[in-house]
Amino acid sequence: MKRAYLDNAASTPIRNEVLKVIMNTLKYSLGNPSSVQHSYGREVRSILEESRICIAKNIKASPSEIIFTSGGTEANNLVLRSSVLDLGIKHILTSQLEHTSVLQTILDLSIRYKISVDFISINKKGILDFNNMEKFLKKNIYKKTLVSLMYANNEIGNLLEVDQVIFLCKKYNAYFHSDTIQGIGNLPINMEELSCDFATASAHKFYGPKGVGFAFIRHHILKKMKPFMTGGVQEYGIRSGTENIHGIAGLSEALRLSYCHFTNHIKKIQDLKSYCISELKKIIPNIIFNGLSSHPEKSIPSILNFMYPIKPDHLFYFHLDLMGVAVSKGSSCNSKNQKKSHVIQSITDEYLLKQTMPIRISFGIFNEKKDIDLLVKILKKIRK
């Protein structure tokens, strides 16, 4: 049976070159990176720091601003929790479109530490109301505020109007955290130009291994932060525990390759998305694309989200899989929850939710037009 994997926003396939680096690191790197008293430990320490330097170079940051984590969820938790505990944040400004690792953490912080939380208004396309954002910043001007907004939405693909966010954060002296987990490795993110205080990344979103990621934290902020995990003094004392060396080496190589081949890969994915939009319009003339996912400049090229005209059925996605196509309804972190995506619910009318099913297609560098042809063929078959 022909199969097509179109869920790259959940996790990308690992590159062969990355797998080779991981296997070599596992096989030949014997020591503990903290055991610098002997050559085995120093050799592994060298791999760790060379990986940190490579990552920093690719995102135009300083190596000392990179803190390795177990992935994007931990990185988001590190940033949010440390901001409250170490920076004295009393107010958090975010949106209903954020990933659950951000929303659930903010909810926990609001209950546990009495942090005030506001949600920026959004329209039916998932576009932020910056007048509303400024109103909240002005209202809380005497509180230390953290703004947490996703750079590229993981469900509807919307790109954040980051310049406007940065302008308002600077105007009202607020910290800015951006969940860049869909962006780093897939978009040319430059920390010299992106004036955020914190950013987060996960290797398996850009053809690297699962279970490893990093948090970017500006120098002057990192100095104020206390240990997030206690024990040793790894990761500048912020996150104790022996580092995942083979994962980190794989992350570094995956990021390097992503940016080495960026121009060719982004062109291929843009072409796939354009072709997919064209083919879907042929079978669904009045198709509704969610958010700005169909907009060529205002969404990330790898994500397309639309409403499929069929009565809601929680087995729908499993049926698609049995027929050979892997897509999703939204964030993989909510896949065990049979409720509709909180992002789609935030921007979609109740009537439409009862008549249609959301489908998120996410393209990767290993996809071809034949994958889209298979998807369209199966969707046509289901509608009959």
C-alpha positions, 0 to 999 in steps of 0.5 A, spaced: 500 500 500 502 506 498 503 511 504 504 518 505 507 522 511 504 529 512 505 530 519 512 533 519 509 539 524 509 533 529 515 530 528 520 530 522 524 524 519 531 523 522 536 525 516 541 519 515 547 524 516 544 526 523 543 518 524 550 517 522 553 522 527 548 520 533 551 513 532 558 515 532 557 519 538 554 513 541 559 508 539 566 512 540 564 517 545 565 514 552 566 519 557 562 524 561 563 531 559 563 533 566 569 528 567 575 533 565 580 530 569 581 525 563 582 525 556 575 521 555 571 526 558 575 532 555 573 528 548 566 528 550 566 535 553 569 538 546 563 534 542 558 538 547 561 545 546 563 544 539 555 543 538 553 549 542 558 553 538 555 550 531 548 552 534 549 559 536 553 560 529 547 558 525 542 562 529 547 568 530 547 567 538 553 567 543 554 559 545 553 561 552 546 563 551 544 556 549 542 551 554 540 544 552 534 541 554 530 534 553 526 538 548 521 544 547 516 542 552 522 543 557 525 549 554 518 552 555 517 550 562 524 553 564 523 560 561 516 561 564 517 558 571 524 561 571 521 568 569 516 568 575 521 565 580 528 568 578 526 575 574 520 577 579 514 576 573 508 578 576 504 579 569 504 574 563 501 576 557 499 571 551 494 568 547 489 562 546 493 560 540 499 558 544 502 550 545 499 547 551 506 547 554 506 554 554 498 555 556 498 549 561 505 552 565 502 559 565 495 556 568 499 553 573 504 559 575 497 563 575 494 559 581 501 557 584 504 564 585 498 568 584 501 571 577 496 575 573 494 573 566 491 576 560 490 573 553 490 578 547 484 578 543 484 575 536 480 575 530 477 569 526 484 568 522 488 568 528 491 575 527 493 578 534 489 585 536 495 589 537 491 595 540 488 590 545 495 588 547 498 595 548 492 596 553 494 590 557 501 592 557 499 599 559 494 597 564 500 593 568 505 598 567 507 597 574 508 590 574 514 586 571 511 583 565 513 577 560 509 576 553 509 569 551 507 568 543 509 563 538 513 565 532 510 560 527 503 557 530 504 549 530 497 548 528 494 554 523 501 556 521 500 563 522 507 567 523 507 572 528 508 580 527 514 580 531 516 587 529 510 589 532 511 585 538 518 587 540 516 594 539 511 594 544 515 590 549 520 595 548 515 601 549 513 598 556 519 594 558 516 587 558 520 581 557 519 577 550 519 569 550 517 566 543 516 559 542 520 558 536 519 550 536 516 550 529 521 556 526 528 554 528 531 550 523 525 551 518 525 559 517 532 563 517 531 566 525 537 570 527 537 572 534 541 578 532 535 581 529 530 577 533 530 582 539 526 577 544 529 575 551 528 567 550 526 562 544 526 555 544 527 549 540 526 542 539 531 537 534 525 533 532 522 539 528 528 539 523 530 532 522 534 531 528 533 526 534 527 526 539 528 528 546 533 534 545 532 541 544 534 548 547 533 554 550 536 561 548 536 566 554 540 572 553 546 573 557 544 579 562 538 575 563 541 568 564 546 571 570 539 573 574 537 565 573 537 560 579 538 552 577 532 550 574 534 543 576 539 542 581 544 537 582 551 538 578 553 545 575 551 543 568 549 548 563 552 554 566 548 551 573 541 552 570 540 545 568 543 539 572 544 532 569 549 529 565 548 532 558 545 527 552 551 528 548 549 523 542 542 527 542 546 534 542 551 532 537 545 530 532 541 536 534 547 540 532 548 537 525 541 537 523 540 544 524 547 545 520 544 541 515 537 545 515 541 552 514 546 549 509 540 547 504 535 552 506 534 555 500 532 549 496 528 546 501 524 552 503 522 552 495 521 545 495 516 546 501 513 552 498 511 549 491 508 543 495 504 547 499 502 551 493 500 545 489 496 542 495 492 548 495 490 548 488 488 540 488 484 541 494 480 547 491 479 542 485 475 537 490 472 542 495 470 549 491 468 552 497 474 550 502 475 554 508 483 554 510 484 555 517 488 562 520 493 564 515 495 557 513 494 558 505 497 565 505 504 565 502 507 570 506 504 570 512 504 563 514 510 558 515 511 554 508 510 547 512 503 548 515 496 548 511 490 547 515 483 547 513 476 544 514 474 538 511 466 538 509 464 531 513 460 530 520 465 530 526 468 523 527 473 522 532 475 516 528 476 520 521 484 521 522 485 513 523 481 512 517 485 516 513 491 513 516 488 506 514 488 508 507 495 510 507 495 518 509 498 520 516 495 527 517 493 530 524 487 535 527 492 539 530 498 539 536 500 532 537 501 533 544 493 533 544 492 527 540 490 523 546 484 528 547 478 527 543 476 534 544 477 539 538 483 543 538 483 549 542 486 553 537 481 551 532 475 552 537 478 559 538 477 561 531 472 557 528 464 558 529 460 553 533 456 551 527 462 550 522 465 545 528 459 541 528 459 540 520 466 539 518 473 536 521 479 540 521 485 537 517 492 539 518 497 537 513 505 539 514 510 538 509 517 536 509 523 535 505 522 528 504 515 529 501 513 529 494 507 531 489 505 524 489 504 524 497 499 530 496 496 526 490 494 520 494 491 525 500 487 528 495 485 521 492 483 518 499 479 525 501 475 524 494 473 517 496 471 518 503 466 524 500 463 519 496 
